Amino acid sequence: MGSEMCIRDRLGAAILALPDGEYSHTVWMDDDGLGGDPLPIRATLHVVGEVLSLDFAGSGPQSRGGFNLLPSGVMATVGYAVKALLDPDLPPNSGLFDAIQLRIPEGTILNPHFPAAVGARTTTCQKLASAIFGALQPALPASRAMAASHDILASMVFGGDGADGRPYVYLETIGGGNGALTDADGMDGAHCHITNSLNTPAEAVENSYPLRVVEYALVEGSGGAGAMRGGMGIARELEAVGAPASFSSRGDNFKTAPSGAHGGGEGGRARVILHPDTPDPQIMDTKQRRIALAAGARVRLETPGGGGYGAPADRPIAALAADLADGRINHALAIKTYGEALTAKAKAMIPALP
């Protein structure tokens, strides 16, 4: 009990340091897992003295797909977000919630009626964390501002019987770009928020499964433009070797995109590309139910980049030059997003770069 009271008092002091007021932010999922319109995840925060209240009214209705989140998952995500933003070193126990009040309306994607599919809830957790981050940022010091990260858990699943007749299932979760900060570019190719899972080496995949990793790389131009650039998403392309396979994927941000902050640009969107090596590649939704792949067929998943921070015109010339030299952005996209004059100055610096 003493430890819980200490945590409550410590968090209460951090909340007390915030200006009293109401803060709201809405993020969007592409759909509820079975198509349709974009679905909102809305967080409204009330700060009164040492008490922080979170109200999720305005979030979308219960999902027809597997993206529903139960209140226990909401609590876990709230605990992470509040701890990360207000006191990262705060030990996690029940005292953390003594200073927090929650309202989670029933029948929403955050508190569905039974029975409800929940198998793909992690991306909903990611979006919820992003909504809380966005809502609380106006109450935080400007130095701690951050653009949106990729805010999903993208996964690809292959399965079938190999050429030797042995069945297999290969699951991989893929990171993306994190949001830019006031004084730093976003992290490239990283997981965010509540996930920190897989990063299987290509050699391990090819030794264990009838699959070939054709490419594992950062997605050129996927980081949102800004004075500080958003982190870059990841491309992972695999080929079924020697036998047919099945493929499915889960994700989001195929239609929507991570938002920038203070004039920064959006991060790149997610894509699933079937037959990317042919003259007729097929761009598919990231919430892709199982499809059949012939032997030799390829699938490519590209995850979103993070949002940029600050006006692109304020990007340091040396930073843009380094991005061009490293292939993080091509010349045409640099002109489109940063302007011809800034791009020309950056390009002139490239021979002088170490």
N, C-alpha and C positions, 0 to 999 in steps of 0.2 A: 504493500500500500504506500509506503514511504517513497519508493521509486516512482510509482504512478503519479503521486502528488507533485514530485519534483519535476517530472516531465510536463504535467499540466501547467505548473507555475511558469516553467521556462518558456513553453509555447505561448502562454498568455502574455508574457512580457514582450515576445516578438510581435504578437498581434496588436498589443497596445501601442507599439511604435508606428503602426500604420495609421494613416488618416482615416477617421470614421467616414463611412459613406457606402454607396451601392455601386458595384462594378459588375458589368455583364460582358459576355463574349460568346459568340456563336461560331462553331465550325460545322462543316458539312461532310457527310458521307455521300458517296456517289448515288447509292440507293440502299434498299434494305436487304440486299442479297439475292433478290429475285426480280431485279429491274425496277422501273418506275422512276419517280422524281428524286432529286437529292433530298437527303434526310438530315435535319438539324440536330446537333448536340449543343445545348445551351446551358451555360453556367452563370448564375447570378450570385454574387458574393456580397454579404452585408457585414461590415466591420463596425462593431459597437464596443468600444472599450477593449476588454480582454476576450471578447467572444467573436468568433468567426462563424457566420451562418452561410451555408451553401444551398441554393435552391435550383433544381434542375427542371423547373417548369419551362415549357417551350421546346423541350427535346421531342424528337419525333416519336411516332407511335411504335408499338411493338413490331418487331421485325418478322417478316414471313420466312426469311432465311435464318441462318444460324448465328446472327450477329447480336442477339440479345445478351444483355449483361444483368446479372442478379445484384441486389443491393450489397451483398458481401464483396463483390468485385468493385462496386462503386466506392465502398469504404476503403478498400485497399488502394485504389487509384487516388482517392482524395488524400489518404495518408501519405502516399509517395509525393504527390504534387506539393502539398503544404510543407512537408519536411524539406523537399528540395529547394523551395523558394524562400522559406523563412528561416530554417535552421538545419542545414544538411547534416550536422553532427548529432542531431537529436536522436537518442535511442528509441527504437520503436516498441511501444507497449500500449496498453489500453489508455494510459494517461494522455496519450496524444489526442484522443478523441473527446476528452473531457471539456476541452475548450472549443470544440467544433460541433455545430448543429447541422443536421442534414434534412432536406426535404426532397424526396424522390417520388414524384407522382406515379401512381399505379397505371399499368396499361401502356407505359412508354418502353422504349428500347432499353432503358436503364432499370426498369422494374416491371417486367412483363408478367402477365397472368399465366398460370400453369394450364396446359403444358406449353413450353416455349423452347425452341431450339437455341442452344448456346454454344455450339461447337466452334464458332469463329469469333468468339467474343473479344479476343485479344485486340483486334483492330479497333473495336468500340472503346476499349480501355484507353488505347492510344489517343483516339480522338477526344475522349473525355479529359484526359490529361492536358491536351492542347487547349481545350476550352477553358480549363481552370488557369493554366498559365496565361492565356490571353486576358482573362478577366482580372487577374490579380496584378498584372504588370503596371497599370496606371498608378497603383498604390505603392509601388516599389521605387527605390531610387533610380533615376534615369540610367545610371551606370550599369544596372542589372537588366536592362531591356534586351529582348531576344526575339528574332523572327521565328516563324513556325518551322519546325522540323518536318521530316517526311511523315511522321505521325501515323504510321501503319505498321503492321507486321506482315510483310509480303512473304508468301511461301510458294514453293513449287514441289509437286509430288509426282514421282514416276513409279510405275509398278508393272509387273508382268512376270513372264517366265523367260529366263535367259536362253541362249542357244543350247546350253547344257540341260535345259529343262527345270532348273532350280528356280523357284519363285523368289521374288524380291520386292521390297518397297523402299524407295529412297525419298526422304523428306529433307528439304533444306529451307531454312528461313534466311532471307536476304536483307541486309541493312540498307540504309539509304543516306541521304544528305541531311545534316542537322542545321538548324537555323543559325544565321550569322548573329554575332554579338555586336555591341557598340564599338568594340576595339579589336575584333578578331573575326576572320572568316569562319564559317561553320565547318564542323568536322566532316570530312569526306568518308563515305562508305562505313557508317557506324550504325549500330542499333540505338534506339532512343527510348526515353521514358521507362516503361516497366519491363522492357525486354532486353536481354543480353544473351542470345542463344547461340546460333550456329555460324560457323565459318569453316566448313569442311574443305581441306586442301584438295585441289584437283586430282593429285596423285592418289589420295585415299578413295575418292569417288571412283576413279577408273580401275583401281585394284579390287574394289568390292562389288561393283555393279556393272552390268553390260551397258555402260554409258560412257560417252566421251565429252569432256569439258572443252568445248570449242573456244570459248572466250570467257574470261572473268576479269572485268575491267571497270573503271569508272566511266560514267556516261558523259560524253563531251557536251558541255554547255548546259548541264542540268542544274547547276547551282544558280539560285536566283541572283540577278544583277544587283549591285548596290555599292556604296562606299566600302562596305564589307560584304564579300560574296557568300552566298549560301553554300553549304556543303554539297558535294556531288553524289548522285545516286549511283547504283551499281548495276552493271549488266552481267547476267550469267546465262550463257547459251550452252545447251546440251544436245547431244545427238544419241538416239537409240542405236545401239550397235548389235548387229547380228540377229536381232529378233524384234518383232513388234513390241510396243509398250503402250501403256495408258498414261495420260498426263492430266493433272488438274492443278489449279492455282487458287489462292485466296489473297485478297488485297483490297486496295481502294485507291483513290486519287487517279483514276483513269479519266474522269470528267473534271473533278475538282483539283485544286493544286495548293500546296503549302503557301501561305500568304507571307509577303514581305512586311517589314516594319519601317516606319518613318521614311517612306518613299522608296523602299527597296522593292525589287521585283519578285514575282512568284517563283517558286522552285519548279523544276520540271515535273511532268506528270509520269505516272506509271504506264507501262505498256507490256502486253504479252504479244509476241510475234511468232506466228506459226510459219514454218518454212522460210526463215529469214534469208537463207542462202539462194533462193530461187527468184526468177523474174516476177513472181506473183506472191509476195509475202502477204500474210493475212494478219491484220491488226485486230487483236481480240480484247475483250473486257478482262480486267484482272481477276474478277470473280468468275473463274472459268471452271465449269463442271467437267467431269471426266470426258476426255476425247481420246480416240484411238490414233496411235502413231505407227506408221509403217517402219520397218527396219531402215535405218539411214535418215529418217526424218529428224529435223531439228526444231527446238523451241527456244526462244529467247525471252527472258524476263528483264525488264528495265525498271528499277525502282525510282521513286521521286527524289529530286534534290530538295535542299532546304531553301527557305526564303532568304532574300538579301536584306541588309540593313542599311538605311540611308540612301540618298540619291545616287544613282549610278554615275552621274557627272562628277561626284566627289571622290570617286575611287582613285587612290594613289596611282600615278602613272607606272611606277615600278611594279606594283602589284598586278596591274593589268598586263604589263609586259611579261611578267613571270607566268601568268595564266596562258598567254599566247604561246610562249616558248615551250611550256609543258604540254600543250595540246588540250588544256582544260576547256578552252573555248576556241572556235575557229575565227578567222578574220571577218567573214561575213556577219556572223552573229555578234561579234564584238562591235562592229559598226552599227548594227541595228540596236543594240542595247546600251552601248556606252557612247555612241556618237563617232562621227568620222574623225574629228579633230583629236579627241583623246586617244582613239585607236592608232592614229598615225604617229602621235608622240610616243605611245607605248611600243609600237613596232620598231621605231627608230632606236629604241633602247636595247633591243634584244641582242645585238652583237656584243654589247658591253656587259651583259649579265654574266655572273660567274658560272 
